[in-house]
Amino acid sequence: MPQPLSAKENSLFRQVIRNYEDKQYKRGLKAAEQILKKNPKHGDTMAMKALIINQQGKTDEAFALGKEALMADMKSHICWHVYGLLYRHQKNFEEAIKAYKSALKLEPDSLQIQRDLAFLQVQMRDYQGYVQSRTAMLQARSQVRQNWTALAVSHHLAGDLAQAEKVLTTYEESLKTPPSKTDYENSEAVMYKNSIIAEQGDYQRALDHLESAAKHNLDRLAYLECRAEYLAKLGKKEDAAKAYRTLLDRNPEHPDYYNKYVEVLDIAADDQAAKKAVYDEYAEKNPRCDAARRLPLDFLTGDNFREAAKSYLSLMLNKGVPSTFANLKHLYTDSFKKDTLGAVAHEYLDAKSTSKDEKEAVDGETPKGEGAALYYLAQHYNYHLSRDLTKAMEFVNKGLELVPNNLEFHMTKARIWKHYGNTQKASETMDKARNLDLKDRYINTKAAKYQLRNDETTKALETLGLFTRNDSPGGPLADLLDMQCVWFMTEDGEAQARKGNVGLALKRFHTVYNIFDVWQEDQFDFHSFSLRKGQIRAYVDMVRWEDHVREHPFYSRAALDAVNLYISMHNNKHLSNGVNGSADVNGEDAVERKKAAKKARKDAQKAEREAAERAAKQDPNKGKKVEDETKKKDDDPNGAKLSATTDPLGEATKFLLHLLQHSPQLIDVQIAGFEVYLLREKYILALRCLNAALALDPEHPRVHEQAVGFRHALNSKLDSLPPKVQEVLKAEFTVIPPSTDLKKYNTDFEAKHKDSSLHVIAAVNTRKLLGDDQATCEKDFLKLLDIKGVQFEDAKLALDVLKNWRSKEAQEFKAKCLSMWPEVTAFA
């Protein structure tokens, strides 16, 4: 039973609440202690004390006190509410929801508890619960527009569009006076209702609503775009054409407007002249418009394309536009257009070279456009669909002769070295480009990225430190963490893994994981903010975007890196000393990697220390101020605890679950999933990943390797598995029947793909798995270099396999690779 408080102590308790709300935690704690001296088992005061000490960073102590408060008074809604707040602070939203519901049973009229519960429900995507909470909040305060809008949003997110529209209509009908035309919240609500009507597929009603209620809304562009879209969907093509012309007059650079305008004009798909005429009209009307000249290149063919390409390229190269190739490279998927663009660029350069001789004879000047043409051709031959690195280097060197201090030519040269495989020269060249413009953040970032690709982690951090805050207490790295610089964490993690510093590599990958967690949690504040500000359409878009945030390529990349590293740690228990500790037979490579990892840790610590010292020297006052700040200290800055895990596969599964949920279409994800589940002996889950990979690409070399390995494992282990598991595996794994001769199956696969180095590597790996002599398999790897068109990346993969096998052939293979690719740093 709760202890009753005297009038004086009641006043003190109200003061505790005020102190907490005003963030005066010391005063609040003092007042709470005064109450607890006379009433040591007063649950509400204990709960408020727990809340205050939780804000002071004493989370464990706060939880213990919160539980004690509940034991003292189980029927206090304050105790349950505080218990929910403690769980919410720890991001344990499921338990927080349970606590809030218990508090709400005791105090059903509390708007604060109801609001907190509603926000947690939408955060956890419990839309049905969110509808109930919002209905209760509306019934309690029906005069507040925000409650009506929130209920409509809850129905919308739950998929009940008709009910969402009904709620908004009911509120509109309840208004006695119409809102002002300048009322932003009303304008947004009207457009939100219109979007709900359109989502139901009733475009005529959406159009009618748009023309009546939304015609004078404040978002004029949204009105015009919706009107054009509805008219097009309703088949009113003449009116739709006028609507799209209005949009094009507003913004002639928007490519979607052109595409939709051409669509509603009912021009035949093969009538290139009519389509071109549409774009020509806007090109003539807007002489500086790029889209009207560039977009026809997407659909033109033959001589029409050549003529338009020549006109566009000449215009862009005469102007010296650096982004010309970037604007056109999507056309290179068509071999005719790729060859035509290359030929047109050559013609332009030849014409300029001829005129240059005449021009120089007159006044000694270089004609405009030659540098731009050289830059285009250098990129043309560097691009993967038209790659000829020798020609690319030739054109970039000619460009540097023409303009020695041109930033773009130096950057392109660095990219060419990267494609050669020479990460060292690429890094040096990109750094040279950086020094040509020390105020450019972009080139600074590119230089740091190339240094990381060359495993110069300390130097890269110093380079990025030129653009980070000087007053950051932890140096450049701390500032990059604060800015959530995902690309750096991913690249640095991969570099640390290559250098053998497993701890730091895992630290970086976990940092990326945590950053995406933060992005997921950051939406919490917007559940109240967006409704309060009336930004409903943007809010719904944000909620839907958050549902797919982990589909981001950077998350997939970092998570896959982490999973593969954990798999390697499981397979090689000594891996905390190096990624490939068994690289050489005599173990010298493992020792070198261990030394490199130790040196990398020392260099990173030194760089951070020097950065902090520089900041303190630059502004001593700032240095002192930072020291006074209470900042959470990282108890594992070098990832030593992460690399010392005893369950690497369990840690890998944390990353893997998000990958399988959000990026199941990536075959590398399914391959990694199979590896993890097979090693954990979860055969049904492994089979699910294998079948998904087979559906994506049945001829993928790694998928073949895994399928044969799985059948080989089942042939020996199937009888020892539980009957239900056996039944599922027999029914679902049909790609390789149990009676198949696996060696012949693998030989047939190798013969079928004998011209593909990756497939040959997979076949040789599979042969070793099936019991073939290792020496024979090693010799077959040497033959890999005789395959026509073999790439140095494939050779690097084969070399890694030989190192893992502790093969005596590794050095001979490496020497042959070096003779074939003398520029590749990995073979040096």
Sequence and secondary structure as in RCSB ss.txt:
>XXXX:A:sequence
MPQPLSAKENSLFRQVIRNYEDKQYKRGLKAAEQILKKNPKHGDTMAMKALIINQQGKTDEAFALGKEALMADMK
SHICWHVYGLLYRHQKNFEEAIKAYKSALKLEPDSLQIQRDLAFLQVQMRDYQGYVQSRTAMLQARSQVRQNWTA
LAVSHHLAGDLAQAEKVLTTYEESLKTPPSKTDYENSEAVMYKNSIIAEQGDYQRALDHLESAAKHNLDRLAYLE
CRAEYLAKLGKKEDAAKAYRTLLDRNPEHPDYYNKYVEVLDIAADDQAAKKAVYDEYAEKNPRCDAARRLPLDFL
TGDNFREAAKSYLSLMLNKGVPSTFANLKHLYTDSFKKDTLGAVAHEYLDAKSTSKDEKEAVDGETPKGEGAALY
YLAQHYNYHLSRDLTKAMEFVNKGLELVPNNLEFHMTKARIWKHYGNTQKASETMDKARNLDLKDRYINTKAAKY
QLRNDETTKALETLGLFTRNDSPGGPLADLLDMQCVWFMTEDGEAQARKGNVGLALKRFHTVYNIFDVWQEDQFD
FHSFSLRKGQIRAYVDMVRWEDHVREHPFYSRAALDAVNLYISMHNNKHLSNGVNGSADVNGEDAVERKKAAKKA
RKDAQKAEREAAERAAKQDPNKGKKVEDETKKKDDDPNGAKLSATTDPLGEATKFLLHLLQHSPQLIDVQIAGFE
VYLLREKYILALRCLNAALALDPEHPRVHEQAVGFRHALNSKLDSLPPKVQEVLKAEFTVIPPSTDLKKYNTDFE
AKHKDSSLHVIAAVNTRKLLGDDQATCEKDFLKLLDIKGVQFEDAKLALDVLKNWRSKEAQEFKAKCLSMWPEVT
AFA
>XXXX:A:secstr
      HHHHHHHHHHHHHHHTT HHHHHHHHHHHHHH TT HHHHHHHHHHHHHTT HHHHHHHHHHHHHH TT
 HHHHHHHHHHHHHTT HHHHHHHHHHHHHH TT HHHHHHHHHHHHHTT HHHHHHHHHHHHHH TT HHHHHH
HHHHHHHTT HHHHHHHHHHHHHH SS   TT HHHHHHHHHHHHHHHHTT HHHHHHHHHHTSTT S HHHHHH
HHHHHHHHTT HHHHHHHHHHHHHH TT HHHHHHHHHHTT  TT HHHHHHHHHHHHHH TT SHHHHGGGGT 
 HHHHHHHHHHHHHHHHHHT TTHHHHHGGGGGSHHHHHHHHHHHHHHHHHHHHHHHHHHHHH    TTHHHHHH
HHHHHHHSGGG  HHHHHHHHHHHHHHSTT HHHHHHHHHHHHHHT HHHHHHHHHHHHHH TT HHHHHHHHHH
HHHTT HHHHHHHHHTSS TT TTHHHHHHHHTT HHHHHHHHHHHHHHT HHHHHHHHHHHHHHHHHHHHHGGG
HHHHHHHHT HHHHHHHHHHHTTGGGSHHHHHHHHHHHHHHHHHHH GGGGG TTTTSSTTSHHHHHHHHHHHHH
HHHHHHHHHHHHHHHHHH HHHHHHHHHS     S TT HHHHT S HHHHHHHHHHHHHHH TT HHHHHHHHH
HHHHTT HHHHHHHHHHHHHH TT HHHHHHHHHHHHHHHHHGGGS HHHHHHHHHH  SS TT  HHHHHHHHH
HHTTT HHHHHHHHHHHHHTT  HHHHHHHHHHGGGSTT  HHHHHHHHHHHHHTT TTHHHHHHHHHHH TT G
GG 
